[in-house]
Amino acid sequence: MAILSASLSSAGPNPLLRAPVLLPGPVRAAERTAPGGIGRSLLTMAALLCATLMVALSCLAVGADAPAANGVERGVKAAFLYKFLGYVEYPQETGPLVVGVLGADDIGAELARITTGRNVGGRPITVRTLREGDGLTGLHMLFIGADAARSTAMLRAAQQQGVLTVTESDNGLQQGSVINFRLVEDRVRFEVSLPAAEKNGLKLSSRLLSVAYHVLKGSQ
């Protein structure tokens, strides 16, 4: 199988991410039969497209940055949500880790896709699409998208139930979210609020904090 190497540059303390992209059989066949320069150009375009689609999945290592363009941003955020589950200490329970997604059906669908057949700490992952007014019982993580109307009320409810909250707004941490996505120079980054984590009764891994764009401590 032909292999195309795709890489993402990183900023700050985040490591350089390089991920192999495997080209499917039809592309290899096209490589053997494509006539002249036009065929080679089309082959190159197909290979680059495959590389772009794999960028989001390659961000499964926490701390990796990726250009926030088109569907790539959705994939990157979904990949981060998956990895966040492994950097939080949850009670010793059995059963799946449940992620609720509100106001971001596209990210919820992508998260469900990339977590199919995967687990964190031996526990499978279930993604639940939420609507305004739905309860949070049984959730371990709640992602509130930019389209959610009652984000502050949901954050308060999540705090009372010890749920890890993740948002994607300019003032997400100020509203009480534990983790908030930000676009920094067209790249997806995340910031963390330690006071919010403490209020939610959550202990975050130092590895997560070390690759965050910003960590809010105390009364900052």
CORBELRA-V987075 format. One record per backbone hydrogen bond with DSSP energy under -1.0 kcal/mol. CO is the residue of the C=O (numbers start at 1). NH is the residue of the N-H. E is the energy in kcal/mol with one decimal. If there is no record, write none. Layout:
<<CO;NH;E> <CO;NH;E>>
This chain:
<<2;23;-2.2> <4;21;-2.4> <6;19;-2.7> <8;17;-1.4> <11;14;-1.4> <17;8;-2.5> <19;6;-2.1> <21;4;-2.6> <24;28;-1.5> <25;29;-2.4> <26;30;-2.1> <27;31;-1.8> <28;32;-1.4> <29;33;-1.6> <30;34;-2.6> <35;39;-1.7> <36;40;-1.6> <37;41;-2.3> <38;42;-2.4> <39;43;-2.2> <40;44;-2.3> <41;45;-2.4> <42;46;-2.3> <43;47;-2.3> <44;48;-2.5> <45;49;-2.1> <46;50;-2.2> <47;51;-2.1> <48;52;-2.4> <49;53;-2.3> <50;54;-1.3> <54;58;-2.0> <56;59;-1.2> <57;60;-1.1> <61;64;-1.7> <66;188;-1.6> <67;69;-1.4> <69;72;-2.0> <71;75;-2.0> <72;76;-2.6> <73;77;-2.4> <74;78;-2.1> <75;79;-2.2> <76;80;-2.3> <77;81;-2.4> <78;82;-1.9> <79;83;-2.0> <80;84;-2.7> <81;85;-1.1> <83;86;-1.4> <84;87;-1.9> <87;205;-2.5> <91;93;-1.6> <97;126;-2.8> <98;140;-3.0> <98;141;-1.7> <99;128;-3.4> <100;143;-3.0> <101;130;-3.1> <102;145;-3.7> <103;147;-1.2> <104;108;-2.3> <105;109;-2.5> <106;110;-2.0> <107;111;-2.7> <108;112;-2.4> <109;113;-1.9> <110;114;-2.4> <111;115;-1.5> <115;118;-2.3> <120;123;-1.5> <123;120;-2.6> <124;97;-2.9> <126;99;-3.1> <128;101;-2.6> <131;134;-2.4> <136;139;-2.1> <140;164;-2.4> <141;100;-3.0> <142;166;-2.7> <143;102;-2.9> <145;148;-1.6> <150;154;-1.9> <151;155;-2.4> <152;156;-2.0> <153;157;-2.1> <154;158;-2.4> <155;159;-2.1> <156;160;-1.6> <158;163;-2.4> <159;162;-1.1> <164;142;-3.1> <165;179;-2.1> <166;144;-2.8> <167;181;-2.9> <169;172;-1.4> <171;175;-1.5> <172;177;-2.2> <173;176;-1.0> <178;193;-2.7> <179;167;-2.1> <180;191;-2.6> <182;189;-3.1> <186;68;-3.3> <187;184;-2.8> <189;182;-2.6> <190;213;-3.2> <191;180;-2.4> <192;216;-3.7> <193;197;-1.9> <194;198;-2.4> <195;199;-2.3> <196;200;-1.9> <197;202;-3.1> <198;201;-1.3> <203;89;-2.1> <205;209;-1.6> <206;210;-2.0> <214;192;-2.6> <216;194;-2.6> <217;220;-1.9>>
